[in-house]
Structures are given as C-alpha cells and as structure tokens.
Amino acid sequence: MTLPQSRKGFSIVELLVVVVVLGIFSFGGYLYYTQNFMGVSLEDALNNTSNVSSMHVDYGMDVKTSIGDASTGTNTDVNSNVDGYMTGGVDGEAYEMKMSISNDLDPTSSLSVTVISDTDGNWYTKTAATGGKWVKYTSDEYEQEFSGNTIDASLFGINILGTMFDGSQAVFGATTTSTVVELGEETVNDVVLKKYKVEISVPDFIESLWGSEDVTEKDISDSEAILAHATISAVMYVNEAAGFVERMVITANNLEQIIPAEYADLGYTSTHN
C-alpha cells in the first residue's frame, strides 16, 4: 500500500534518515468473540486476530533518527513522534488511516495526514498540502499520483501496521512462534494480558507482502532495501479470555533510508541504531 508522501516539503535532514522505531498500539472496536478461549496459545491468538473481517488500531511511535554528513564528519540526531489510528476491513477494500507527525527540530508544529479508501476504489486525502481540504482520487488517479513514491523509512512503522489491512497479514504471518519467550502477565485497563516476546522474520515479512493486491512490486522492492539489515521483534499481549492479540509493542532496528542519488553524492550517510 503506497501512501501520499506528504513529507516532500520537509528539509533534507528529514529526508535522509535511518531510524529505530518503537511502536505501541492496541486493537479495539471491531473484534467480537462470544467463545471463551481461556488457555489459548499465542499461535491460536495470532490466527484468531488475523482472521477477523475488520479491525481498529490506535498506535503511537517514537522514532529515533541519526543522520551522518561525511563532508563534516558530524551526526545529527532527531527524535520524532507519530501517532494516529487505522480502521477498516482487513482485505484492503475500505480503509481509513490518520497520522500526526512531530519532531524536536520544530516541536511547535506537526504534520497531519488522513487517507480514506472506499469499496469503489476511490481514495480521499487531506493534508497541509491540500489546504486541509479533502481531495478525491479515482483508483487510476491515485495510482498515477502516488505509486512511484519511495517509501520513507522513518515512517515504515506505518507500513508494518498497514499489513493488517492490506490482505497480506505480514506482521502476523512473519511472527516466529518457535522462539517465543513468555514474559508473565500484565493488567491493562483492568484486563489481564499474557505477554510473549517474539521475533518477526524479515524474509517472511517480505514474502508475505506478495499476498496483497494493494502492495506494488516497487513497495516490496523498497521494503527489501529498508529492511536489508533490520531486525524486528515484538511483545504481544494476549487476552486469553477473548482469544486474540489485544496489544503489541514492536521494536524495529536498522531501518535504512533510501537516499536519492543527488543527496548521496553530497556525502550524506546514515548510522543505524
């Protein structure tokens, strides 16, 4: 799924990034179960969650960015925050996403992006670039306008979460259940959740992307470049009574920004955390 690249107007420092992303988000609103699943395994909870027809996710991300300038031998560190929600069907047919972005270079301002798709294939976007007004695109117009955009590695957490809505379910399908570490229990909003630490296989994540009609070959190629040296792990919080994953904390390290050639030629490099 290719999103509008609303950061085109940002400074060069924000375009040249390598990030450590810590995403915290929770499910709610669209998951309904009547059966009691007490004692459900993590694998069963993953299957139950990935098989729902629709979902609502509230998320927040802390992004740590380090930018190196080879010409001066200096590094610039930037901390950003991204939060918002995703909601809709998990087949990619009807979907809504909002994100707000801020960073410590300009803490007094933030960027907000809202994207909606409907079952007829139309897309609606609202950003600062549209003057805060909704702009409608047909499926063909949206493809022509945005399909060539390069994925921004600093926002790749959005792409990870987006796989829950694009039909690929990559974030669940790539979870390695053979190396699970049980972390005990934690009470969140008066609900007892069982915690598991898991690894998310990058090769399996990439392979799962091919299962979505909404993910283009360029999206997959960009994802391969961004995740070339990355590691992804997660702590999953399972509501055993309901039988699904209710909350996740994802840590993704060493996401590599795809640097335009004209900037790479200036001697900019990226460091990985």
N, C-alpha and C positions, 0 to 999 in steps of 0.2 A: 504494500500500500504506500503510494507516494503522496506526501502531504505538501501543501504550499510552503515554499522556503521563504518564510516571512523575514528571515534574518539577513536577506541580501543587502539591506542598507546598514548593517552593523559595521563596526570598524574592523580592520584587517586582523587585529588581535583576536577578535571573537570568531573569526573565520578559521583561524589556524589553531586547532586545539587537539589535545589528547586528554582524555578525561578518566576519572574514577567516578562511577555513578553509584549512588546508594539510593535505591528506590523503595519506598514504603507505600503500600496501597492495600485496600481491602475490598472484598466483594460485598455486595448487598443489593437489596431492592428487587432482584429478578430471580433469585434462587429459592425454589419452594420444594420442600420434601415432606411427605407425611410418614414415611417409614422410619423406624428407629434404627440407626446404624451403629449403636454402641459397639466399640471394639473394632471399628472399620480400620483397615490398613491404609497406609499412605497411598499405595498404588490404587486402591479402590477409590479413595477420596479424589485422587487426580482424575481417574476415569469419570467419576460422577460429575466433577466440576467441568471437565472438558465436553461432556455430553449434554449440557443444558442448551436450550434453544436461544436464550438471551441472557444478558449479563449487564451489571452496572459496576464500574470500578472507580473508586476515588483514589487518587495517587498523589504522592509528593516525592520529589527527587532533590538530593543535594549533589551538585556536580562540582568536582574539583579539577581544574584545568591548569596545565603547565605548558607555556609556550616558550620555545627557545629561539634566540636570534644568533645565528652563527657568526654574523659580522661583528657583533659586540661581545659575544660570549656571555650574554645575560639571559636570565629566565624570568618570565612574568607568570605569577600565579593568580588565578581568578577563581572565585567561588560564586557559583550561581545556584539559584533555586528555581525549580519548575514544579508547578502543581496544577491540578485540574481534575477532569473526570473523563471517562469513556463509557458509553452506554449504547445498547442496541443488540441486534441479532449477531450470533457468532458465525454466520455464514457470509458476512461481508455485504449483505444486500441493503440493510438500513442501519445507519451508524451515526453517532454524534460524538464529537471529541472537542474538549476545550483545554487549552493550556495557557498559563501565565508564566512569563519568564522574567527574572530579575537577576542582577549580579552586583558585586561590590565595586565595579568600576563606576557605576551610576546607580547607587541604591535608592535614589529618589524617583526613579522611573521604572516602568515594567512594560513588557510586550505581551499582548493578549491575542490569541488566535482561536477561532471557533470554526469547526468544519462539520458539515452535516451531509450525509448522502441519503437518498430515498430509494424506494423499490423500483422506480422508473429509470434509475441510473443517473439522475441529476445530482449535482453537487452544489452546496452553498457554502461560501466562505465569508468570514468577517474578520478583518484585521485593521491595524492602523493604516496600512496601505490602501484599504478600501474606504477610508474615512469613517470607519465604524459602521458602515452600512453593509447589508447583505448583498453579495454578488452571486448570481446563479450561473452555473456552467452545465451544459449537457455533458453526457459521458465523453463524447468525442472532443468537446472543447476542453474539458478538464484534462484529458489525456494529452492533448496538444500543448496545453499551457504548462503542465507540471511534470509530465512523465520523464523529461530529460534532466530534472533536478538531481543533483548529487545529494545523497543522504548526509545530514550533518551529524557527525559522530557525537557531538556534545548533547544531542537530543536522541541518541539511539535507544535510551530507555523507553521512549515513546514507541519506537519500532518493536521492542521486545514485548511491551504490553499489548501493542496492536495485533500481535499474532493471536490473541484470544478472540479477536473479532473478524479476522480475515479468512477464516476457514482452515488455516494451517494448524492451529493449536500448537505452534512450535515450542512455546515456553513450557508446556506440559509434556509434549511428546519427547522433548530432549532431556527431561529430568532423569538422572541416573539413579534409579531406586536401589541398585545393588550396593551403593556406598553410603547408605543412609546412616546418619548419626542422630540418635534420639536425645533431645535436649530437655526433657521433662515437660512440665505443664506451666501455663501462664493464664491468668484470668484477665480477659479484656472485655470491658463493658459487661461485667457480671457473667460472662460466658467462659467456661474452662476450655482452653485450647491446648492440644498436644502439639509440641514443636519438634520439627525434624530439620536437620541441616542436610542439604543435598547439593550435588554438583549438577550443572546444566551443561551437557555436552555441546561444544561449539559445532563440531561436524554434524551432529544430529540436528541441531537447530537450523543450520544452513539447509540440510537435506529436507527438513520439514517444510521450508518455505516454498518448495516446488509444489506442495499440495494446495496452494491457494491460487485462484484465478486472478486475484487482486494484486498479487506481487509480481512485478515485471522481472525480466531477466537482468535488467540494469539494477533493480533493487537488490537482487540476490548477489550480483557482482560487487556492488558497493558494500553489502553486508559482509561478504567474504574478506574484502580489503580491510574493513573496520575491525573485524574480529580475528585478523590473521594471527595476532599474538595475545589474544584476550583470554581471560578466564572468567567464568560466570558461576556464581554459587547462589544459593537461596536458603533462607529459613522459612519453612512452610508451617503455618498454623492450621491444624485440622480441628474442625468442630465435629467430634465423633458422634454426637447425638444427631446432628443434621446430615453427616456423611459427606461433607465437602471441604475443600480448602477455603478458609474464610479470610485469610490474611497472608501476605508474603512480604519478606524483606529480601530484595535482590541486590547483590553486590557484583558489579561488573568492572573488571580492571583491565587496563591497557587497551582501551578502545582508540584506534588510530584514526585521526582526521585525514580525510582525503584532500590533500593540498593541491590547489590549482597550480599548474606548471609555472605560471608567471610569478607566483609568490615563492614557490620552492626555489626558483632561480635566484631569488633575492637572498637566499641563505637561511631562510626560516626552517627550524627543525622542531620536533616535538619530543618531549620527555614523557615517560609512562609511569604511572603510579599504580 
